[in-house]
Structures are given as structure tokens and as C-alpha cells.
Amino acid sequence: MNSPVLFKNYQILKIDYTHTPSEEELPIDGKIPDPEPDIRVNPDNKNEFLVTLNSKILPETDKENHYCPIKLEIEIVGFFELIGEMEEEERDFHMSISAPSMLFGIIRSWVSQITANSGFSPILLPSVQFGNIEEDEEINAKKE
């Protein structure tokens, strides 16, 4: 079965990479917050939409006062189209979960390439379950 989500193209809006060398060997791992998708629908065609994701690796001091020598931020926009008729719930699923998941795969690839080409072992970002981000936000909202 073919996917009803057509991934048309992407553009990188921002790459910000900083490496702070140190005489001691530092762990590469830093804090990696989950990206939150920004979804915008074409007002002239409800089947066309774009998703913007921003992913970061932020320096984080650990318990031994070492910090991550890498700071990396990538912002990317993906252009998508939904194919065929579908219920609103299915549309929402593909726009908020399927499309961002496809786009995040590209971010993972870029981060791996940038870090490997910088002389480090490639950093492999963990997978993100976009459905869980929404569930976590709903749970936190209910707690407040």
C-alpha cells in the first residue's frame, strides 16, 4: 500500500555548528531536546502543507563538570502533500506524526554527516516518537 503522504522537497533554513576544543577528552553527548513541529497548511489547497523542525545538541555539564564540546542546531522545512480523500483524524495523524517523522530522518542524517566530517565519531540522534510529544504535552497540561 502506498503512503498517502507525498514528500515533495526540503530546504535547510539554518545550520549552526560550534566546536570548542579542549586539551582533555570530553564526551560528545549533550542535551538533545525533542523537536516540536510547526505545521502550516496551504490556505489555497488543504492537501498541501509544510513542516518546520528545529533540532539541537546543546552543551551540558555533567556531574564531573565536563561539558559537550559540540553545539549544533539545524532548522529544516519539508514540503508535503496528502494524496486521496481521508477523514480529518487521519489527516491530522499524517500531518502531525507521519510527515515530521520523515523530516526528522533527514535531520538525523545531516547531524551524523556533520559530526563525522568534523573528525568525530558520527553522532546518531535518537528516534523521536512525535505522537508521544503530543501525549506528553496533554498529560502535562492536565497536571497543571
Secondary structure, 3 states (H helix, E strand, C coil): CCCCEEEEEEEEEEEEEEECCCCCCCCCCCECCCCCCEEEECCCCCCEEEEEEEEEEECCCCCCCCCCCEEEEEEEEEEEEECCCCCHHHHHHHHHHHHHHHHHHHHHHHHHHHHHHCCCCCCCCCCCCHHHHHHHHHHHHHHC
